[in-house]
Amino acid sequence: MKIVIITGSAHKHGTTATLTDQFQRGAESAGHEVFRFDAAFKNVHPCIGCDKCNRTGECAFAVDDMRELNPHLLAADAVVFVSPIYYFDINAQLKSVIDRFYANNAALMGKKKTALITAMADPDKKTASAANTMYDLMTSYLGWEVAGRLNVGGCYTADDLREEDLTAAYELGKNL
């Protein structure tokens, strides 16, 4: 299976990066091909709703790093989203990438698996409610099969991650 992981965090050794590493290890151990796109380290212009993509077939910002992601995204059997919860939702870096899905809307519809991984300092996992709701609406709209979700609370830094969190991320990747 071809898996695309799209991360949002700008912390190379933070909580979501560590969870992503574990997920990727699990997926690769199961023989899956993984492409990782760390959005915070890429140049992705936010969608401006100009609708050029629908009129001409090309995004107005076709020269940014979405052209690196798009071929992998379109060929993927599964798309995994990983985000820190900074202020009750996925972060802006990941959201910019998701908003740009619009340029490939029809091609992305149906026949993909997906998973969501979030991490937050707040131990109360309801802090991820908005992220979960957005994810549920997006995956329903796209017709994607939700294969898993991992909301990890109480982890301000990677050192706060528990062994059970790391294992859960690894197993999600392995069993996707």
VMD Tcl script that builds the backbone (N, CA, C; Angstrom):
set m [mol new atoms 528]
animate dup $m
set s [atomselect $m all]
$s set {name element resname resid chain x y z} {
  {N N MET 1 A 0.841 -1.179 0.000}
  {CA C MET 1 A 0.000 0.000 0.000}
  {C C MET 1 A 0.888 1.246 0.000}
  {N N LYS 2 A 0.467 2.256 -0.741}
  {CA C LYS 2 A 1.170 3.547 -0.764}
  {C C LYS 2 A 0.501 4.467 0.247}
  {N N ILE 3 A 1.286 4.913 1.213}
  {CA C ILE 3 A 0.775 5.769 2.284}
  {C C ILE 3 A 1.451 7.127 2.210}
  {N N VAL 4 A 0.657 8.180 2.259}
  {CA C VAL 4 A 1.158 9.538 2.373}
  {C C VAL 4 A 0.867 10.014 3.788}
  {N N ILE 5 A 1.900 10.493 4.462}
  {CA C ILE 5 A 1.748 11.101 5.783}
  {C C ILE 5 A 1.953 12.599 5.605}
  {N N ILE 6 A 0.989 13.381 6.063}
  {CA C ILE 6 A 1.106 14.835 6.017}
  {C C ILE 6 A 1.118 15.344 7.456}
  {N N THR 7 A 2.238 15.952 7.840}
  {CA C THR 7 A 2.374 16.460 9.200}
  {C C THR 7 A 2.285 17.978 9.199}
  {N N GLY 8 A 1.964 18.537 10.363}
  {CA C GLY 8 A 1.851 19.979 10.471}
  {C C GLY 8 A 2.865 20.645 11.373}
  {N N SER 9 A 3.480 19.914 12.255}
  {CA C SER 9 A 4.309 20.536 13.283}
  {C C SER 9 A 5.641 21.065 12.768}
  {N N ALA 10 A 6.049 22.193 13.326}
  {CA C ALA 10 A 7.355 22.786 13.014}
  {C C ALA 10 A 8.443 22.326 13.979}
  {N N HIS 11 A 8.111 21.396 14.844}
  {CA C HIS 11 A 9.073 20.883 15.818}
  {C C HIS 11 A 9.599 19.530 15.327}
  {N N LYS 12 A 10.839 19.508 14.869}
  {CA C LYS 12 A 11.405 18.301 14.260}
  {C C LYS 12 A 11.517 17.129 15.226}
  {N N HIS 13 A 11.543 17.412 16.519}
  {CA C HIS 13 A 11.646 16.335 17.505}
  {C C HIS 13 A 10.549 16.454 18.557}
  {N N GLY 14 A 9.430 17.030 18.161}
  {CA C GLY 14 A 8.314 17.232 19.076}
  {C C GLY 14 A 7.414 16.013 19.171}
  {N N THR 15 A 6.262 16.210 19.787}
  {CA C THR 15 A 5.342 15.103 20.036}
  {C C THR 15 A 4.814 14.483 18.750}
  {N N THR 16 A 4.318 15.324 17.834}
  {CA C THR 16 A 3.751 14.744 16.617}
  {C C THR 16 A 4.822 14.173 15.704}
  {N N ALA 17 A 6.010 14.774 15.697}
  {CA C ALA 17 A 7.107 14.203 14.906}
  {C C ALA 17 A 7.478 12.821 15.435}
  {N N THR 18 A 7.490 12.686 16.745}
  {CA C THR 18 A 7.821 11.394 17.360}
  {C C THR 18 A 6.729 10.367 17.074}
  {N N LEU 19 A 5.482 10.768 17.185}
  {CA C LEU 19 A 4.381 9.854 16.867}
  {C C LEU 19 A 4.396 9.480 15.387}
  {N N THR 20 A 4.725 10.445 14.531}
  {CA C THR 20 A 4.829 10.166 13.099}
  {C C THR 20 A 5.934 9.163 12.818}
  {N N ASP 21 A 7.069 9.337 13.472}
  {CA C ASP 21 A 8.178 8.390 13.299}
  {C C ASP 21 A 7.736 6.975 13.659}
  {N N GLN 22 A 7.000 6.849 14.749}
  {CA C GLN 22 A 6.533 5.523 15.179}
  {C C GLN 22 A 5.525 4.948 14.186}
  {N N PHE 23 A 4.589 5.784 13.747}
  {CA C PHE 23 A 3.625 5.333 12.746}
  {C C PHE 23 A 4.354 4.860 11.490}
  {N N GLN 24 A 5.305 5.653 11.020}
  {CA C GLN 24 A 6.043 5.319 9.801}
  {C C GLN 24 A 6.825 4.020 9.972}
  {N N ARG 25 A 7.453 3.840 11.119}
  {CA C ARG 25 A 8.170 2.579 11.376}
  {C C ARG 25 A 7.218 1.396 11.285}
  {N N GLY 26 A 6.049 1.530 11.890}
  {CA C GLY 26 A 5.055 0.457 11.839}
  {C C GLY 26 A 4.595 0.174 10.423}
  {N N ALA 27 A 4.320 1.229 9.659}
  {CA C ALA 27 A 3.852 1.058 8.279}
  {C C ALA 27 A 4.921 0.402 7.413}
  {N N GLU 28 A 6.159 0.859 7.560}
  {CA C GLU 28 A 7.246 0.280 6.762}
  {C C GLU 28 A 7.539 -1.154 7.180}
  {N N SER 29 A 7.367 -1.464 8.464}
  {CA C SER 29 A 7.596 -2.845 8.914}
  {C C SER 29 A 6.559 -3.797 8.310}
  {N N ALA 30 A 5.391 -3.257 7.946}
  {CA C ALA 30 A 4.342 -4.071 7.317}
  {C C ALA 30 A 4.494 -4.114 5.798}
  {N N GLY 31 A 5.549 -3.465 5.276}
  {CA C GLY 31 A 5.823 -3.516 3.851}
  {C C GLY 31 A 5.193 -2.399 3.035}
  {N N HIS 32 A 4.624 -1.412 3.714}
  {CA C HIS 32 A 4.006 -0.299 2.999}
  {C C HIS 32 A 5.058 0.695 2.517}
  {N N GLU 33 A 4.779 1.328 1.405}
  {CA C GLU 33 A 5.620 2.398 0.867}
  {C C GLU 33 A 5.104 3.714 1.452}
  {N N VAL 34 A 6.001 4.488 2.082}
  {CA C VAL 34 A 5.580 5.701 2.791}
  {C C VAL 34 A 6.253 6.928 2.194}
  {N N PHE 35 A 5.439 7.950 1.941}
  {CA C PHE 35 A 5.935 9.272 1.559}
  {C C PHE 35 A 5.488 10.232 2.651}
  {N N ARG 36 A 6.443 10.959 3.220}
  {CA C ARG 36 A 6.159 11.882 4.318}
  {C C ARG 36 A 6.334 13.324 3.842}
  {N N PHE 37 A 5.328 14.134 4.097}
  {CA C PHE 37 A 5.335 15.542 3.712}
  {C C PHE 37 A 5.164 16.367 4.985}
  {N N ASP 38 A 6.250 16.988 5.415}
  {CA C ASP 38 A 6.237 17.813 6.624}
  {C C ASP 38 A 5.892 19.238 6.222}
  {N N ALA 39 A 4.621 19.578 6.285}
  {CA C ALA 39 A 4.105 20.836 5.741}
  {C C ALA 39 A 4.759 22.074 6.340}
  {N N ALA 40 A 5.139 22.032 7.606}
  {CA C ALA 40 A 5.728 23.209 8.255}
  {C C ALA 40 A 7.086 23.586 7.656}
  {N N PHE 41 A 7.715 22.645 6.977}
  {CA C PHE 41 A 9.023 22.898 6.375}
  {C C PHE 41 A 8.931 23.055 4.855}
  {N N LYS 42 A 7.728 23.213 4.370}
  {CA C LYS 42 A 7.481 23.356 2.939}
  {C C LYS 42 A 6.874 24.725 2.652}
  {N N ASN 43 A 6.932 25.117 1.402}
  {CA C ASN 43 A 6.307 26.351 0.965}
  {C C ASN 43 A 4.957 25.995 0.343}
  {N N VAL 44 A 3.903 26.121 1.140}
  {CA C VAL 44 A 2.550 25.838 0.662}
  {C C VAL 44 A 1.710 27.085 0.878}
  {N N HIS 45 A 1.325 27.692 -0.214}
  {CA C HIS 45 A 0.500 28.893 -0.141}
  {C C HIS 45 A -0.926 28.485 0.216}
  {N N PRO 46 A -1.582 29.205 1.094}
  {CA C PRO 46 A -2.976 28.848 1.406}
  {C C PRO 46 A -3.896 29.103 0.209}
  {N N CYS 47 A -4.905 28.285 0.078}
  {CA C CYS 47 A -5.910 28.451 -0.975}
  {C C CYS 47 A -6.599 29.802 -0.779}
  {N N ILE 48 A -6.835 30.499 -1.877}
  {CA C ILE 48 A -7.526 31.783 -1.800}
  {C C ILE 48 A -8.917 31.716 -2.437}
  {N N GLY 49 A -9.353 30.524 -2.789}
  {CA C GLY 49 A -10.696 30.344 -3.328}
  {C C GLY 49 A -10.931 31.061 -4.649}
  {N N CYS 50 A -9.900 31.195 -5.455}
  {CA C CYS 50 A -10.029 31.913 -6.736}
  {C C CYS 50 A -10.715 31.063 -7.801}
  {N N ASP 51 A -10.736 29.740 -7.584}
  {CA C ASP 51 A -11.382 28.775 -8.474}
  {C C ASP 51 A -10.679 28.618 -9.823}
  {N N LYS 52 A -9.437 29.103 -9.922}
  {CA C LYS 52 A -8.670 28.930 -11.157}
  {C C LYS 52 A -8.519 27.446 -11.486}
  {N N CYS 53 A -8.362 26.621 -10.464}
  {CA C CYS 53 A -8.173 25.184 -10.694}
  {C C CYS 53 A -9.369 24.571 -11.429}
  {N N ASN 54 A -10.565 25.036 -11.113}
  {CA C ASN 54 A -11.752 24.513 -11.800}
  {C C ASN 54 A -11.920 25.085 -13.199}
  {N N ARG 55 A -11.429 26.291 -13.407}
  {CA C ARG 55 A -11.551 26.915 -14.736}
  {C C ARG 55 A -10.471 26.440 -15.697}
  {N N THR 56 A -9.243 26.242 -15.192}
  {CA C THR 56 A -8.118 25.944 -16.089}
  {C C THR 56 A -7.469 24.587 -15.828}
  {N N GLY 57 A -7.800 23.965 -14.696}
  {CA C GLY 57 A -7.160 22.703 -14.350}
  {C C GLY 57 A -5.833 22.877 -13.628}
  {N N GLU 58 A -5.466 24.108 -13.344}
  {CA C GLU 58 A -4.200 24.364 -12.662}
  {C C GLU 58 A -4.416 25.342 -11.515}
  {N N CYS 59 A -3.796 25.053 -10.386}
  {CA C CYS 59 A -3.865 25.934 -9.223}
  {C C CYS 59 A -3.107 27.227 -9.499}
  {N N ALA 60 A -3.601 28.330 -8.959}
  {CA C ALA 60 A -2.932 29.627 -9.107}
  {C C ALA 60 A -1.540 29.613 -8.475}
  {N N PHE 61 A -1.316 28.686 -7.555}
  {CA C PHE 61 A -0.032 28.594 -6.862}
  {C C PHE 61 A 0.690 27.302 -7.231}
  {N N ALA 62 A 0.649 26.932 -8.471}
  {CA C ALA 62 A 1.204 25.667 -8.944}
  {C C ALA 62 A 2.717 25.563 -8.806}
  {N N VAL 63 A 3.379 26.625 -8.435}
  {CA C VAL 63 A 4.839 26.572 -8.329}
  {C C VAL 63 A 5.318 26.341 -6.893}
  {N N ASP 64 A 4.421 26.143 -5.936}
  {CA C ASP 64 A 4.876 25.892 -4.569}
  {C C ASP 64 A 5.056 24.392 -4.331}
  {N N ASP 65 A 5.280 24.001 -3.106}
  {CA C ASP 65 A 5.624 22.609 -2.794}
  {C C ASP 65 A 4.464 21.619 -2.880}
  {N N MET 66 A 3.269 22.088 -3.180}
  {CA C MET 66 A 2.181 21.142 -3.422}
  {C C MET 66 A 2.473 20.293 -4.654}
  {N N ARG 67 A 3.264 20.805 -5.579}
  {CA C ARG 67 A 3.591 19.982 -6.762}
  {C C ARG 67 A 4.475 18.806 -6.373}
  {N N GLU 68 A 5.180 18.887 -5.258}
  {CA C GLU 68 A 5.919 17.723 -4.738}
  {C C GLU 68 A 4.953 16.712 -4.130}
  {N N LEU 69 A 3.957 17.205 -3.407}
  {CA C LEU 69 A 3.003 16.329 -2.726}
  {C C LEU 69 A 1.974 15.719 -3.673}
  {N N ASN 70 A 1.445 16.502 -4.593}
  {CA C ASN 70 A 0.294 16.067 -5.385}
  {C C ASN 70 A 0.440 14.712 -6.078}
  {N N PRO 71 A 1.541 14.401 -6.752}
  {CA C PRO 71 A 1.618 13.083 -7.396}
  {C C PRO 71 A 1.511 11.933 -6.392}
  {N N HIS 72 A 2.115 12.108 -5.227}
  {CA C HIS 72 A 2.045 11.074 -4.182}
  {C C HIS 72 A 0.632 10.997 -3.608}
  {N N LEU 73 A 0.032 12.154 -3.389}
  {CA C LEU 73 A -1.316 12.220 -2.846}
  {C C LEU 73 A -2.312 11.531 -3.773}
  {N N LEU 74 A -2.214 11.805 -5.048}
  {CA C LEU 74 A -3.143 11.219 -6.007}
  {C C LEU 74 A -2.950 9.708 -6.151}
  {N N ALA 75 A -1.720 9.234 -6.014}
  {CA C ALA 75 A -1.426 7.805 -6.153}
  {C C ALA 75 A -1.615 7.029 -4.855}
  {N N ALA 76 A -1.816 7.724 -3.753}
  {CA C ALA 76 A -1.860 7.079 -2.432}
  {C C ALA 76 A -3.087 6.190 -2.265}
  {N N ASP 77 A -2.856 5.096 -1.555}
  {CA C ASP 77 A -3.957 4.245 -1.107}
  {C C ASP 77 A -4.481 4.711 0.241}
  {N N ALA 78 A -3.624 5.423 0.977}
  {CA C ALA 78 A -3.995 5.918 2.309}
  {C C ALA 78 A -3.316 7.259 2.550}
  {N N VAL 79 A -4.025 8.142 3.259}
  {CA C VAL 79 A -3.501 9.451 3.625}
  {C C VAL 79 A -3.663 9.596 5.134}
  {N N VAL 80 A -2.550 9.911 5.792}
  {CA C VAL 80 A -2.547 10.047 7.242}
  {C C VAL 80 A -2.208 11.486 7.592}
  {N N PHE 81 A -3.010 12.063 8.455}
  {CA C PHE 81 A -2.827 13.449 8.885}
  {C C PHE 81 A -2.314 13.444 10.322}
  {N N VAL 82 A -1.269 14.248 10.568}
  {CA C VAL 82 A -0.689 14.321 11.912}
  {C C VAL 82 A -0.556 15.791 12.282}
  {N N SER 83 A -1.157 16.166 13.411}
  {CA C SER 83 A -1.135 17.570 13.798}
  {C C SER 83 A -1.064 17.742 15.301}
  {N N PRO 84 A -0.319 18.761 15.720}
  {CA C PRO 84 A -0.450 19.184 17.108}
  {C C PRO 84 A -1.771 19.948 17.249}
  {N N ILE 85 A -2.312 19.928 18.432}
  {CA C ILE 85 A -3.480 20.751 18.738}
  {C C ILE 85 A -2.951 21.940 19.534}
  {N N TYR 86 A -2.849 23.077 18.861}
  {CA C TYR 86 A -2.356 24.279 19.531}
  {C C TYR 86 A -3.499 25.076 20.144}
  {N N TYR 87 A -4.564 25.234 19.432}
  {CA C TYR 87 A -5.667 26.045 19.912}
  {C C TYR 87 A -6.972 25.411 19.454}
  {N N PHE 88 A -7.196 24.179 19.913}
  {CA C PHE 88 A -8.439 23.441 19.741}
  {C C PHE 88 A -8.719 22.923 18.336}
  {N N ASP 89 A -7.713 22.872 17.469}
  {CA C ASP 89 A -7.941 22.358 16.121}
  {C C ASP 89 A -6.596 21.962 15.510}
  {N N ILE 90 A -6.618 21.406 14.302}
  {CA C ILE 90 A -5.363 21.135 13.612}
  {C C ILE 90 A -4.645 22.457 13.390}
  {N N ASN 91 A -3.360 22.403 13.177}
  {CA C ASN 91 A -2.626 23.656 13.032}
  {C C ASN 91 A -2.705 24.199 11.601}
  {N N ALA 92 A -2.297 25.457 11.453}
  {CA C ALA 92 A -2.437 26.182 10.187}
  {C C ALA 92 A -1.630 25.554 9.059}
  {N N GLN 93 A -0.453 25.016 9.365}
  {CA C GLN 93 A 0.384 24.437 8.323}
  {C C GLN 93 A -0.310 23.247 7.660}
  {N N LEU 94 A -0.917 22.390 8.460}
  {CA C LEU 94 A -1.643 21.244 7.914}
  {C C LEU 94 A -2.915 21.705 7.205}
  {N N LYS 95 A -3.602 22.665 7.776}
  {CA C LYS 95 A -4.850 23.149 7.179}
  {C C LYS 95 A -4.606 23.769 5.805}
  {N N SER 96 A -3.478 24.451 5.624}
  {CA C SER 96 A -3.165 25.017 4.302}
  {C C SER 96 A -3.056 23.930 3.245}
  {N N VAL 97 A -2.451 22.810 3.604}
  {CA C VAL 97 A -2.333 21.688 2.665}
  {C C VAL 97 A -3.710 21.112 2.360}
  {N N ILE 98 A -4.505 20.895 3.389}
  {CA C ILE 98 A -5.841 20.315 3.188}
  {C C ILE 98 A -6.703 21.227 2.318}
  {N N ASP 99 A -6.646 22.518 2.568}
  {CA C ASP 99 A -7.434 23.436 1.747}
  {C C ASP 99 A -7.048 23.356 0.277}
  {N N ARG 100 A -5.795 23.062 0.006}
  {CA C ARG 100 A -5.329 22.953 -1.378}
  {C C ARG 100 A -5.774 21.652 -2.050}
  {N N PHE 101 A -6.362 20.727 -1.293}
  {CA C PHE 101 A -6.931 19.529 -1.901}
  {C C PHE 101 A -7.991 19.915 -2.943}
  {N N TYR 102 A -8.599 21.068 -2.768}
  {CA C TYR 102 A -9.664 21.523 -3.649}
  {C C TYR 102 A -9.269 21.460 -5.125}
  {N N ALA 103 A -8.013 21.744 -5.421}
  {CA C ALA 103 A -7.553 21.727 -6.810}
  {C C ALA 103 A -7.585 20.321 -7.414}
  {N N ASN 104 A -7.644 19.306 -6.567}
  {CA C ASN 104 A -7.667 17.905 -7.021}
  {C C ASN 104 A -8.912 17.175 -6.526}
  {N N ASN 105 A -9.943 17.923 -6.245}
  {CA C ASN 105 A -11.129 17.388 -5.590}
  {C C ASN 105 A -11.657 16.099 -6.204}
  {N N ALA 106 A -11.980 16.123 -7.468}
  {CA C ALA 106 A -12.582 14.954 -8.117}
  {C C ALA 106 A -11.656 13.747 -8.076}
  {N N ALA 107 A -10.358 13.972 -8.275}
  {CA C ALA 107 A -9.396 12.867 -8.296}
  {C C ALA 107 A -9.187 12.261 -6.909}
  {N N LEU 108 A -9.484 13.017 -5.872}
  {CA C LEU 108 A -9.283 12.516 -4.506}
  {C C LEU 108 A -10.496 11.777 -3.951}
  {N N MET 109 A -11.613 11.858 -4.610}
  {CA C MET 109 A -12.842 11.255 -4.100}
  {C C MET 109 A -12.771 9.735 -4.088}
  {N N GLY 110 A -13.093 9.141 -2.934}
  {CA C GLY 110 A -13.266 7.706 -2.797}
  {C C GLY 110 A -12.001 6.878 -2.833}
  {N N LYS 111 A -12.127 5.633 -2.403}
  {CA C LYS 111 A -11.118 4.590 -2.519}
  {C C LYS 111 A -9.782 4.898 -1.843}
  {N N LYS 112 A -9.792 5.610 -0.735}
  {CA C LYS 112 A -8.579 5.792 0.049}
  {C C LYS 112 A -8.905 5.502 1.503}
  {N N LYS 113 A -7.916 4.991 2.191}
  {CA C LYS 113 A -8.004 4.863 3.641}
  {C C LYS 113 A -7.382 6.104 4.252}
  {N N THR 114 A -7.695 6.368 5.497}
  {CA C THR 114 A -7.147 7.537 6.154}
  {C C THR 114 A -7.071 7.314 7.659}
  {N N ALA 115 A -6.191 8.089 8.280}
  {CA C ALA 115 A -6.075 8.076 9.740}
  {C C ALA 115 A -5.683 9.473 10.198}
  {N N LEU 116 A -5.982 9.756 11.450}
  {CA C LEU 116 A -5.653 11.039 12.059}
  {C C LEU 116 A -4.898 10.790 13.357}
  {N N ILE 117 A -3.801 11.510 13.524}
  {CA C ILE 117 A -3.041 11.471 14.775}
  {C C ILE 117 A -2.898 12.906 15.256}
  {N N THR 118 A -3.289 13.149 16.508}
  {CA C THR 118 A -3.115 14.472 17.103}
  {C C THR 118 A -2.420 14.318 18.451}
  {N N ALA 119 A -1.762 15.394 18.855}
  {CA C ALA 119 A -1.125 15.430 20.172}
  {C C ALA 119 A -1.345 16.809 20.774}
  {N N MET 120 A -1.580 16.824 22.081}
  {CA C MET 120 A -1.864 18.085 22.753}
  {C C MET 120 A -1.359 18.057 24.187}
  {N N ALA 121 A -1.027 19.216 24.704}
  {CA C ALA 121 A -0.570 19.314 26.083}
  {C C ALA 121 A -1.706 19.022 27.056}
  {N N ASP 122 A -2.900 19.441 26.715}
  {CA C ASP 122 A -4.061 19.239 27.584}
  {C C ASP 122 A -4.348 17.741 27.730}
  {N N PRO 123 A -4.462 17.249 28.936}
  {CA C PRO 123 A -4.772 15.818 29.099}
  {C C PRO 123 A -6.216 15.473 28.714}
  {N N ASP 124 A -7.084 16.475 28.643}
  {CA C ASP 124 A -8.480 16.255 28.282}
  {C C ASP 124 A -8.591 16.155 26.762}
  {N N LYS 125 A -8.858 14.969 26.287}
  {CA C LYS 125 A -8.864 14.737 24.842}
  {C C LYS 125 A -9.999 15.452 24.113}
  {N N LYS 126 A -10.956 16.011 24.845}
  {CA C LYS 126 A -12.002 16.786 24.171}
  {C C LYS 126 A -11.411 18.027 23.502}
  {N N THR 127 A -10.191 18.394 23.865}
  {CA C THR 127 A -9.497 19.510 23.238}
  {C C THR 127 A -9.296 19.253 21.740}
  {N N ALA 128 A -9.311 18.005 21.326}
  {CA C ALA 128 A -9.158 17.653 19.903}
  {C C ALA 128 A -10.500 17.531 19.187}
  {N N SER 129 A -11.591 17.906 19.834}
  {CA C SER 129 A -12.930 17.732 19.251}
  {C C SER 129 A -13.100 18.429 17.909}
  {N N ALA 130 A -12.627 19.664 17.794}
  {CA C ALA 130 A -12.781 20.381 16.526}
  {C C ALA 130 A -11.976 19.704 15.422}
  {N N ALA 131 A -10.766 19.249 15.744}
  {CA C ALA 131 A -9.943 18.539 14.759}
  {C C ALA 131 A -10.633 17.254 14.320}
  {N N ASN 132 A -11.195 16.536 15.273}
  {CA C ASN 132 A -11.891 15.294 14.949}
  {C C ASN 132 A -13.121 15.551 14.082}
  {N N THR 133 A -13.865 16.609 14.401}
  {CA C THR 133 A -15.056 16.941 13.621}
  {C C THR 133 A -14.684 17.344 12.197}
  {N N MET 134 A -13.671 18.205 12.047}
  {CA C MET 134 A -13.232 18.606 10.704}
  {C C MET 134 A -12.794 17.381 9.905}
  {N N TYR 135 A -12.027 16.516 10.546}
  {CA C TYR 135 A -11.540 15.291 9.907}
  {C C TYR 135 A -12.718 14.404 9.464}
  {N N ASP 136 A -13.691 14.218 10.356}
  {CA C ASP 136 A -14.852 13.392 10.029}
  {C C ASP 136 A -15.633 13.959 8.844}
  {N N LEU 137 A -15.824 15.272 8.836}
  {CA C LEU 137 A -16.550 15.904 7.728}
  {C C LEU 137 A -15.775 15.773 6.421}
  {N N MET 138 A -14.459 16.015 6.470}
  {CA C MET 138 A -13.626 15.928 5.271}
  {C C MET 138 A -13.624 14.503 4.712}
  {N N THR 139 A -13.404 13.522 5.575}
  {CA C THR 139 A -13.326 12.138 5.092}
  {C C THR 139 A -14.677 11.650 4.580}
  {N N SER 140 A -15.750 12.094 5.203}
  {CA C SER 140 A -17.083 11.737 4.717}
  {C C SER 140 A -17.310 12.342 3.331}
  {N N TYR 141 A -16.966 13.602 3.168}
  {CA C TYR 141 A -17.106 14.288 1.888}
  {C C TYR 141 A -16.298 13.590 0.795}
  {N N LEU 142 A -15.060 13.210 1.123}
  {CA C LEU 142 A -14.188 12.573 0.134}
  {C C LEU 142 A -14.518 11.093 -0.080}
  {N N GLY 143 A -15.315 10.516 0.809}
  {CA C GLY 143 A -15.661 9.104 0.698}
  {C C GLY 143 A -14.529 8.189 1.114}
  {N N TRP 144 A -13.660 8.677 1.993}
  {CA C TRP 144 A -12.517 7.890 2.448}
  {C C TRP 144 A -12.897 7.033 3.648}
  {N N GLU 145 A -12.259 5.886 3.733}
  {CA C GLU 145 A -12.484 4.957 4.839}
  {C C GLU 145 A -11.570 5.313 6.015}
  {N N VAL 146 A -12.163 5.639 7.144}
  {CA C VAL 146 A -11.372 5.959 8.335}
  {C C VAL 146 A -10.842 4.656 8.918}
  {N N ALA 147 A -9.521 4.521 8.912}
  {CA C ALA 147 A -8.869 3.300 9.388}
  {C C ALA 147 A -8.333 3.446 10.809}
  {N N GLY 148 A -8.359 4.658 11.339}
  {CA C GLY 148 A -7.899 4.844 12.708}
  {C C GLY 148 A -7.764 6.301 13.080}
  {N N ARG 149 A -7.742 6.497 14.390}
  {CA C ARG 149 A -7.595 7.835 14.933}
  {C C ARG 149 A -6.885 7.689 16.275}
  {N N LEU 150 A -5.917 8.553 16.499}
  {CA C LEU 150 A -5.166 8.534 17.756}
  {C C LEU 150 A -5.046 9.964 18.254}
  {N N ASN 151 A -5.740 10.270 19.347}
  {CA C ASN 151 A -5.635 11.573 20.003}
  {C C ASN 151 A -4.856 11.364 21.293}
  {N N VAL 152 A -3.662 11.951 21.362}
  {CA C VAL 152 A -2.792 11.780 22.527}
  {C C VAL 152 A -2.798 13.072 23.336}
  {N N GLY 153 A -3.221 12.979 24.581}
  {CA C GLY 153 A -3.270 14.144 25.459}
  {C C GLY 153 A -2.197 14.080 26.528}
  {N N GLY 154 A -1.963 15.229 27.154}
  {CA C GLY 154 A -1.012 15.301 28.259}
  {C C GLY 154 A 0.440 15.239 27.840}
  {N N CYS 155 A 0.739 15.679 26.627}
  {CA C CYS 155 A 2.131 15.610 26.155}
  {C C CYS 155 A 2.549 16.954 25.575}
  {N N TYR 156 A 3.148 17.751 26.410}
  {CA C TYR 156 A 3.633 19.056 25.977}
  {C C TYR 156 A 4.908 18.916 25.150}
  {N N THR 157 A 5.760 17.965 25.512}
  {CA C THR 157 A 6.980 17.676 24.751}
  {C C THR 157 A 7.020 16.182 24.454}
  {N N ALA 158 A 7.935 15.795 23.591}
  {CA C ALA 158 A 8.076 14.373 23.242}
  {C C ALA 158 A 8.428 13.529 24.466}
  {N N ASP 159 A 9.102 14.116 25.434}
  {CA C ASP 159 A 9.441 13.378 26.657}
  {C C ASP 159 A 8.204 12.996 27.460}
  {N N ASP 160 A 7.097 13.689 27.220}
  {CA C ASP 160 A 5.851 13.397 27.935}
  {C C ASP 160 A 5.077 12.237 27.320}
  {N N LEU 161 A 5.469 11.801 26.128}
  {CA C LEU 161 A 4.769 10.681 25.495}
  {C C LEU 161 A 4.993 9.415 26.295}
  {N N ARG 162 A 3.934 8.663 26.468}
  {CA C ARG 162 A 3.997 7.394 27.198}
  {C C ARG 162 A 4.294 6.253 26.217}
  {N N GLU 163 A 4.816 5.195 26.713}
  {CA C GLU 163 A 5.110 4.026 25.882}
  {C C GLU 163 A 3.849 3.551 25.157}
  {N N GLU 164 A 2.710 3.624 25.825}
  {CA C GLU 164 A 1.454 3.190 25.206}
  {C C GLU 164 A 1.075 4.086 24.015}
  {N N ASP 165 A 1.442 5.377 24.069}
  {CA C ASP 165 A 1.187 6.285 22.943}
  {C C ASP 165 A 2.058 5.905 21.746}
  {N N LEU 166 A 3.321 5.652 22.024}
  {CA C LEU 166 A 4.260 5.273 20.964}
  {C C LEU 166 A 3.858 3.943 20.337}
  {N N THR 167 A 3.463 3.009 21.165}
  {CA C THR 167 A 3.020 1.702 20.677}
  {C C THR 167 A 1.755 1.837 19.841}
  {N N ALA 168 A 0.829 2.669 20.291}
  {CA C ALA 168 A -0.422 2.871 19.543}
  {C C ALA 168 A -0.131 3.452 18.163}
  {N N ALA 169 A 0.790 4.410 18.075}
  {CA C ALA 169 A 1.136 4.994 16.772}
  {C C ALA 169 A 1.785 3.944 15.878}
  {N N TYR 170 A 2.693 3.161 16.431}
  {CA C TYR 170 A 3.383 2.100 15.676}
  {C C TYR 170 A 2.339 1.083 15.152}
  {N N GLU 171 A 1.458 0.647 16.021}
  {CA C GLU 171 A 0.445 -0.352 15.642}
  {C C GLU 171 A -0.531 0.193 14.599}
  {N N LEU 172 A -0.864 1.475 14.702}
  {CA C LEU 172 A -1.731 2.075 13.694}
  {C C LEU 172 A -1.063 2.008 12.328}
  {N N GLY 173 A 0.210 2.330 12.279}
  {CA C GLY 173 A 0.951 2.235 11.010}
  {C C GLY 173 A 1.063 0.808 10.511}
  {N N LYS 174 A 1.346 -0.094 11.412}
  {CA C LYS 174 A 1.525 -1.501 11.036}
  {C C LYS 174 A 0.230 -2.127 10.527}
  {N N ASN 175 A -0.885 -1.728 11.112}
  {CA C ASN 175 A -2.158 -2.376 10.800}
  {C C ASN 175 A -3.043 -1.590 9.841}
  {N N LEU 176 A -2.507 -0.511 9.288}
  {CA C LEU 176 A -3.311 0.286 8.379}
  {C C LEU 176 A -3.625 -0.560 7.152}
}
mol reanalyze $m
mol bondsrecalc $m
mol representation Tube
mol addrep $m
